[in-house]
């Protein structure tokens, strides 16, 4: 069966356009006037633009060129093409649509960093949902991880963004530039997670207990959830135990913790954060 991908391409392009507009408004209206550089290629471009009268979008695209060349050589070609396209769309809309039309916010820097981080986060989440990336530190993080596999991409990105934030203190001439940059970067990260995963983020709870039946019964009755029961044996004691696995939304975790505490105070509980949950009672699988 041949699958028609034209509809998916249209949806991806719409997401890219919407994401680029949100991203551009966050940068041009709030981030740039606040004189902060919240990491990434855009952060470096904002600092250079502060020193030289060159549009931020054009600078971001120029900074991405050597990274895209490295990505072409060392990473996947499709990833490179998609990143280049998304970066070009973001830069063009920022310089030729957002900057000339939208008014600049010149109020409180804290509000500017919060609103900027919010809008940039929404924009980047839409772009990620389109299966694309804005490049910059994303590429650099993958390259660092490829060269040194023991370093996680998250740590690599944290290192690069920290360097940019530290440099912003020198460029903008005050310590608050880095502080507000951290705030904007934090909000941006949280918003990306919220848009991509939303209420489907949850907790996978593994409970080692002698009262699995009582706990699972209360989970079904009080939380309207179910659980999976597995047989187990203590390695040291050799005692027969049961392992109960249950996935709940974050809003339900406190209730689950209370149920376990009341049903078996001696239970051993492990909690893992889940970014997305599919199946009965959660999000449906995409058609």
N, C-alpha and C positions, 0 to 999 in steps of 0.2 A: 504493500500500500504506500503510495507517494503522499507525503504530508505537505500540505500547502503552508508555506512559511511566510507568505506575503502579509497576512494579518498580524503575525508576530512582529515582523519588521516595522509595520506601521505603529503598533503599540510601543515598541522600543524607541522609535523616533519621537513619538509624542512625549514619552517619559523623559527622553533626553532634552527636548525643548523646554518642557516645564521645569525640569531640574536645573537647566542652565539659567533660566530666568530667575528662579529663586536664588541660585548661587550668585548670579551677578548682582541682584539687589542687595544681598547680604554684604558683598564685598564693596560695591560702589557707594551705597547709601549709608552703611553703618561702620564697616570695618576700616575702610580707608580714611574717612574723616576722623576716626578715633585715634589714628596713628598707632595702630597695633598690627602685629604680624603673627597670626595664630598658626604658625607652622606651614609646611608644604611649599610647593613651588609658588603658589599665590602669595604666601608670606614673604618669600624672598623677593618676589616681584614688587610687592608693596614697599619694601625697604628701598629697592633700587629706584622705584618711581618717586619716592620721597626725596631722593638725592638728585635725580635727573628727570626732566619733564617728558617722560615716555609713558604712554598708556599702559595700565596694569595688564590688560588682556594680551597685548602684543608681547610684553615682557614675559608673561607666564608661558606663552607659546614658544618664545625663543629659549627659555630655560628648559622647556620640555624636549627640545630638538635633540641635544646630545643624549638625554636619557632614553628617548625613543630609539636612537641609533643603537645604544647599548642593548635595549630591549630586543631589537630586531636580531641582534647577533646572539644574545645569550638566552632570551626567553622565547615564548611562543609567538609566531608571526601573526596569528589571528588576534591575540591580545594586543599586540603592538598596533595593528591597523585600527582596532576599535578604540584604543586609547587615544591615538592620534586624531581620529575623527571627533571624538567627544571633546578633546582639548581644544580643537579648532573651533567647534561650535560654541563652546563656553567663552572663548576669547573674543570671537566676532560679536556675539550678542552683548558681552560686557562692554566693549569699546564703542560699538556702533548703535546699540539700542538702549541699554540700561543707563550708561553714563550720560548721554546727551538728553535723555528724557526725564529721568527720575530725580526728584529733589534730594539734596544731601542733608542728612541729619547731623546737626552740629551741637546737640545737647550734651547730656551727661555721658561721660566715657563708659561708665559701667553699663548703662542702658544700651549704649551703642554696641558694646562687646556682647551683651546678652542677646540682643535682637539679631546682630550679625551672625553669631554662632548658631542661633535658631534657624535662620533662613539658609545659611550655608549648609547646615546639617540636613535640612529638608531637601535642598537641591541635590546634594551628593547622594542621599538615599534614593532619590528618583533615578539618578544616573546609574547607581549600582543595580537598581531593579531592572534597568534596561540592559544589563549585562555588560556595562562599560565602566570606564574609570577616567578620572580627570588627569591621571598621570602623576608627575611630580614625585613626591615621597613614596607613593605606591610602588612605582617602578624601582626606586632606589632601595626600598625595603626588600622587594623580591630579589634584587641583585645581590644585596648583602647576605640574604639568607641562602642564596645559591652558592656564594663564595664560602661562607662560614655556616654550614647547616646547623650547627649547635646553637646559633643565635636565632631566636624566634623573630618572625616578621614584626610582631608587636613591639619587641624591644628595639629592633632596628629603627622602626618609625619613631619611637619615643626618643631615641638618641638624636636622630636628624631634627625632629621638631624642637628638641631642647637646645640644639645649637642655634637654630633660627630664632628662637625666643630670646636666647642670651644675646645674640647679635642685635636684636631689636632695641635693646637697652642703649647700645652705643649709637645706633642710627637715629633713633627718635630722641635720645638725650635724657631719658628719665626711666626710673625703675618701674614705674606704673605701666609702662608699655608692655613689659614682660608679664606683669601680674594680670592685666586685663587680657593679654593674649592667652594666658593659661585658662582664664575664665571662658573666653570664646571657644577655645579648643575643647574644653571639657563639655560645654553645652552642645557643641557640634557633634561630638562623639555620642553623647547620650541621645540626641535627637535622631541620629542615624540608626541607632539600635531600636529606638521606639518606632520609627517609621517602617523599618525593615521587618521587625519581629512583632511589634505591638503587644497586644494582650496574650499572644501565643507563647511568649516567653514564660517559662515555668521552672519547676524544680523536680528532678528525678530523685526520689527518696528510696534508699535501700535500708530496710529494717531487719536486723537479726534479733529474733525474739522467741520466747517460749509460749507466747499467746497470739500467734498469727491469726487464729480464727476470730478471736475477740476484736483485734484491731481491724482486720479486714471487714468484719461485720459492721463496725461503727463507721468505717470509711464509706461503705456502700450506703448506709442509712443516713449519715449526717452530712456527707460531702457530695453524695450522688456521684461517686467515682467508683472505680473498681481497682483491683490489684492483681498481681501475679504472685503465686506462692511457689517456692522452690524448697526442696529438702536440703538440709545442711547438717554438718557435724563439726563441733568445736575441735580445732587442731590440738589444743593442749588438754582440754578436759575429756574429749571424746564424746561429749553429751550430744544427744540428738536435738537439733534446732530447726527452725524454719526461717527462710529468708523471704521477706515480703518486699516486692518492688511496686512502687506507686508513683505516678506522675500527676502533679497538681499545679494549678496556677499559683503565682506568687501570692495572690490575695488569699489563697486557701491554705498556705503553708502553716500559718499560726494555729489554725484549727487542727490540722493534722498533727502538729507537735503536741498539742494538748491531748489529743486522743491517745497518742503513743505513751505519753507520760502517765496518764490515768490508767491505761490498760496494762502496761508493763514498765514500771520505773527502771527495771534493769536492762531494758532493750538497748541495743547498740545501733545507732542511726548514722547513716552517711548521706549527705545532701550534695547533689551536683546541679549546677545551673544549666538549663537547656535554652538554647536560643530560639527554637521553634518546635512545635509539637503537632503532629498530624494524626488523625484517627478519630475514633468515637469519643465525642465530648469535646473535641478540640477542632482545629482547622481541617477542612476537607482537603483531600488531595486534588490538585489541579487536574481538570479534565484533559 
